[in-house]
Amino acid sequence: MARWAEPLVQPEERLPDHRLPYHRLLSAAPRRGWWTLLGVAVLGVLFIALQLVITLALTLWLVLGGLDVGTAFERVTGQGEVMPSFLALVNLGWAVTIPVALGIVWVVHGVSPGWLSSVARRLRWGWMLTCFGLSFVALVATMVVSALVPVQESVAIDGGLNDFTRTTRDFLLVVVLLTPLQAAGEEYAFRGYLTQSFGAVLSRWPRVSVTMAVVVPAVVFALFHGVQDPPVFVDRLAFGLVAGALVVLTGGLEAGIAMHVLNNFLAFGIALAFSDMTTALNPTGGTWWSLPVTMTQSLVYLGVVVWWARRRGIATSAGAGEVAVLAARRSRV
């Protein structure tokens, strides 16, 4: 057939449609490779800037409520005893990373922001609800193991219930309304954008790519939670590694978000009922005996979720051509 007689095919339709796992989706973006350095820098700058904006807004809100500026600023920034306003700052500070990360994928890389949620180009709500249910299976295993190891002094429950005060009510409202957004925000930042960034930059070396895509965000996640207490640091690192593995093995953020939300609900719920939020948000005095308990929960959850995902046929990859085609269509709009 003469060349002029060949059927017309759009350039993006000739792209190879090999399958890409979640952590390498950005390798099919129009702007990839070292563009991720710009994306990571923008994420860091906007995170800091928005923290300042939220701090000022909450401080102003407390001042308008009758507090002097100094007291309001101390409450918002968590100086001394932790108050609900500080927990609100922490939660909102991470919640805003969701639209920031989605925007970076769209503006910097030129692809649909849905690819940051999963290989289905959206957050799979039904699958996430299933993961919430599966997380309770891991919780039962955790309770069994926790009964067999020495009790940590920092979390020992040796008294009755705390009194339900106005402060308790305010803490409870913040936890219920904002903690799920905080947990999701951390997942979108660490297991979402950072995972896809390192996976895309190193996509030529698949084994290195998947390793760095899981390990580096987990280390950064643990560093963000502090290094002053080695057992606590290792615990957060282990959580990050398991959450990163879940993203790769299930093709999206849903399982990690479900586990993160449940963990935070439990930690804050126990603190409100039997302990205090200052200890919960600034954990110290941890022991290595905490690791068998938390690792049991994480690893049992990992195993159950991966098993159920494979049984359900949950997608773990997307076509490189699909990512590129959608990006090309967007560029023509």
DANOR-V335863 format. One record per residue. N is the residue number from 1. D_CENTER is the distance of its C-alpha to the mean C-alpha in Angstrom with 1 decimal. Layout:
# DANOR-V335863
N,D_CENTER ; N,D_CENTER
This chain:
# DANOR-V335863
1,53.7 ; 2,54.1 ; 3,51.1 ; 4,51.8 ; 5,51.8 ; 6,48.3 ; 7,46.0 ; 8,43.8 ; 9,40.2 ; 10,37.4 ; 11,36.0 ; 12,32.5 ; 13,34.0 ; 14,35.3 ; 15,32.0 ; 16,31.3 ; 17,29.0 ; 18,27.6 ; 19,24.4 ; 20,21.1 ; 21,18.1 ; 22,14.6 ; 23,14.2 ; 24,17.6 ; 25,17.7 ; 26,18.1 ; 27,21.2 ; 28,23.0 ; 29,22.2 ; 30,25.4 ; 31,24.0 ; 32,22.3 ; 33,22.8 ; 34,23.1 ; 35,22.0 ; 36,18.5 ; 37,19.7 ; 38,20.5 ; 39,17.1 ; 40,15.3 ; 41,18.1 ; 42,17.7 ; 43,14.0 ; 44,15.1 ; 45,18.2 ; 46,16.9 ; 47,14.2 ; 48,17.2 ; 49,19.6 ; 50,17.7 ; 51,17.2 ; 52,21.0 ; 53,21.6 ; 54,19.8 ; 55,21.6 ; 56,24.9 ; 57,24.4 ; 58,23.7 ; 59,26.6 ; 60,28.9 ; 61,28.1 ; 62,29.1 ; 63,32.1 ; 64,33.2 ; 65,32.9 ; 66,35.6 ; 67,34.0 ; 68,35.3 ; 69,33.0 ; 70,32.8 ; 71,31.8 ; 72,29.3 ; 73,27.6 ; 74,27.6 ; 75,25.9 ; 76,23.1 ; 77,22.5 ; 78,22.6 ; 79,25.9 ; 80,27.6 ; 81,26.6 ; 82,23.2 ; 83,23.8 ; 84,21.9 ; 85,21.9 ; 86,19.9 ; 87,17.2 ; 88,17.3 ; 89,16.9 ; 90,13.8 ; 91,12.2 ; 92,13.6 ; 93,12.9 ; 94,9.1 ; 95,9.9 ; 96,12.1 ; 97,9.7 ; 98,9.3 ; 99,13.0 ; 100,13.3 ; 101,11.2 ; 102,13.0 ; 103,16.2 ; 104,16.0 ; 105,15.9 ; 106,18.8 ; 107,20.9 ; 108,20.5 ; 109,20.3 ; 110,22.3 ; 111,20.5 ; 112,19.3 ; 113,15.8 ; 114,15.4 ; 115,15.1 ; 116,11.5 ; 117,10.7 ; 118,13.0 ; 119,16.4 ; 120,18.0 ; 121,17.1 ; 122,15.6 ; 123,13.2 ; 124,15.3 ; 125,15.7 ; 126,18.2 ; 127,16.3 ; 128,13.4 ; 129,16.1 ; 130,17.7 ; 131,14.7 ; 132,14.9 ; 133,18.5 ; 134,18.1 ; 135,15.9 ; 136,19.1 ; 137,21.0 ; 138,18.9 ; 139,19.5 ; 140,23.2 ; 141,23.3 ; 142,21.6 ; 143,24.3 ; 144,27.0 ; 145,25.9 ; 146,25.4 ; 147,29.0 ; 148,30.3 ; 149,29.0 ; 150,30.2 ; 151,28.7 ; 152,26.9 ; 153,28.7 ; 154,25.6 ; 155,24.5 ; 156,28.0 ; 157,29.0 ; 158,32.7 ; 159,33.5 ; 160,33.5 ; 161,31.1 ; 162,30.5 ; 163,32.4 ; 164,30.7 ; 165,31.2 ; 166,30.3 ; 167,27.6 ; 168,26.2 ; 169,26.2 ; 170,24.4 ; 171,21.7 ; 172,21.5 ; 173,21.2 ; 174,18.4 ; 175,16.4 ; 176,17.3 ; 177,16.9 ; 178,14.0 ; 179,11.7 ; 180,10.2 ; 181,9.5 ; 182,8.2 ; 183,5.6 ; 184,4.9 ; 185,5.4 ; 186,3.3 ; 187,1.1 ; 188,4.8 ; 189,6.0 ; 190,5.6 ; 191,5.6 ; 192,7.0 ; 193,9.6 ; 194,10.3 ; 195,10.5 ; 196,12.8 ; 197,14.7 ; 198,15.8 ; 199,16.5 ; 200,18.6 ; 201,20.5 ; 202,21.5 ; 203,22.1 ; 204,25.8 ; 205,25.1 ; 206,23.1 ; 207,22.9 ; 208,22.0 ; 209,19.4 ; 210,17.4 ; 211,17.9 ; 212,16.7 ; 213,13.8 ; 214,12.5 ; 215,14.2 ; 216,13.8 ; 217,10.0 ; 218,10.3 ; 219,13.3 ; 220,11.9 ; 221,9.1 ; 222,12.1 ; 223,14.3 ; 224,12.4 ; 225,13.0 ; 226,16.6 ; 227,19.2 ; 228,22.1 ; 229,21.8 ; 230,21.7 ; 231,21.0 ; 232,17.9 ; 233,16.8 ; 234,17.4 ; 235,15.7 ; 236,12.3 ; 237,13.1 ; 238,14.0 ; 239,10.8 ; 240,8.9 ; 241,11.8 ; 242,11.8 ; 243,8.2 ; 244,9.3 ; 245,12.6 ; 246,11.5 ; 247,10.1 ; 248,13.5 ; 249,15.6 ; 250,14.6 ; 251,14.2 ; 252,11.0 ; 253,7.5 ; 254,9.5 ; 255,10.1 ; 256,6.7 ; 257,6.1 ; 258,9.7 ; 259,9.7 ; 260,7.3 ; 261,9.4 ; 262,12.5 ; 263,12.2 ; 264,11.9 ; 265,14.7 ; 266,16.8 ; 267,16.5 ; 268,17.4 ; 269,19.8 ; 270,21.7 ; 271,21.8 ; 272,23.3 ; 273,25.7 ; 274,27.0 ; 275,25.8 ; 276,24.4 ; 277,21.3 ; 278,22.4 ; 279,22.1 ; 280,18.8 ; 281,17.2 ; 282,19.3 ; 283,19.7 ; 284,22.8 ; 285,25.4 ; 286,23.1 ; 287,25.0 ; 288,24.5 ; 289,25.4 ; 290,21.9 ; 291,20.6 ; 292,22.6 ; 293,21.2 ; 294,17.4 ; 295,18.0 ; 296,20.0 ; 297,17.4 ; 298,14.7 ; 299,17.5 ; 300,19.2 ; 301,16.1 ; 302,15.6 ; 303,19.3 ; 304,19.6 ; 305,16.9 ; 306,18.1 ; 307,21.7 ; 308,21.2 ; 309,19.4 ; 310,22.4 ; 311,24.8 ; 312,23.5 ; 313,23.4 ; 314,19.8 ; 315,19.7 ; 316,18.0 ; 317,19.6 ; 318,21.1 ; 319,24.3 ; 320,24.5 ; 321,27.3 ; 322,25.4 ; 323,22.7 ; 324,25.7 ; 325,27.9 ; 326,25.5 ; 327,25.0 ; 328,28.8 ; 329,29.5 ; 330,27.2 ; 331,29.1 ; 332,32.4 ; 333,31.5
